[in-house]
Amino acid sequence: MGIRLYDSAWVALRGVDTPQQVQKDRLNPAVFVINGYHYDIDGRGVSKIENVPEILRLLSLQDARTLGLSTQYTAPKALLV
């Protein structure tokens, strides 16, 4: 079974030591941005030329809380202005 990304989720990426938060791309609602890389809802890279790190797992809410990560949605600063 695959993963389904959603805005404000936390994921573990191959080669990245700390969990990364998922953010929906505000210009393209079909794209999610993780650590500057672009993914589709199923966690696949959207660009053929961008070599994106593999998503190892989607952290559960309990995992995020245990690690002290925010489990609340936070709007990007650009939307708060």
DAPEWO-V82843 format. One record per pair of residues at least 4 apart in sequence whose ideal C-beta (glycine too) atoms are under 8 Angstrom apart, sorted by the first residue. I is the first residue (numbers start at 1). J is the second residue. If there is no record, write none. Layout:
# DAPEWO-V82843
I;J, I;J
This chain:
# DAPEWO-V82843
2;42, 2;43, 3;11, 3;42, 3;43, 3;55, 3;57, 3;58, 4;41, 4;42, 4;43, 4;58, 5;9, 5;11, 5;22, 5;32, 5;34, 5;39, 5;40, 5;41, 5;42, 5;43, 5;58, 6;22, 7;22, 7;23, 7;24, 7;32, 7;73, 8;21, 8;22, 8;23, 8;70, 8;71, 8;72, 8;73, 8;74, 9;21, 9;22, 9;58, 9;59, 10;19, 10;20, 10;21, 10;22, 10;58, 10;59, 10;63, 10;64, 10;67, 10;69, 11;19, 11;20, 11;22, 11;34, 11;43, 11;55, 11;56, 11;57, 11;58, 11;59, 12;16, 12;19, 12;20, 12;55, 12;56, 12;57, 12;59, 13;20, 13;34, 13;35, 13;53, 13;54, 13;55, 13;56, 14;53, 14;54, 14;55, 14;56, 15;53, 16;20, 16;35, 16;53, 19;59, 19;64, 19;67, 19;69, 20;34, 20;35, 21;34, 21;69, 21;70, 22;32, 22;33, 22;34, 23;32, 23;33, 23;34, 23;76, 24;29, 24;31, 24;32, 24;33, 25;29, 25;31, 25;32, 25;33, 25;38, 26;76, 26;78, 26;79, 30;40, 30;41, 31;38, 31;39, 31;40, 31;46, 32;38, 32;39, 32;40, 32;41, 33;37, 33;38, 33;39, 34;39, 34;55, 35;53, 37;45, 37;50, 37;52, 37;53, 38;45, 38;46, 38;47, 38;50, 38;52, 39;43, 39;44, 39;45, 39;46, 39;52, 39;55, 40;44, 40;45, 40;46, 43;55, 45;50, 45;51, 45;52, 46;50, 47;52, 59;63, 59;64, 59;67, 59;69, 60;64, 61;65, 61;71, 62;66, 63;67, 64;69, 64;70, 64;71, 65;69, 65;71, 70;74, 75;79, 75;80, 76;80, 77;81
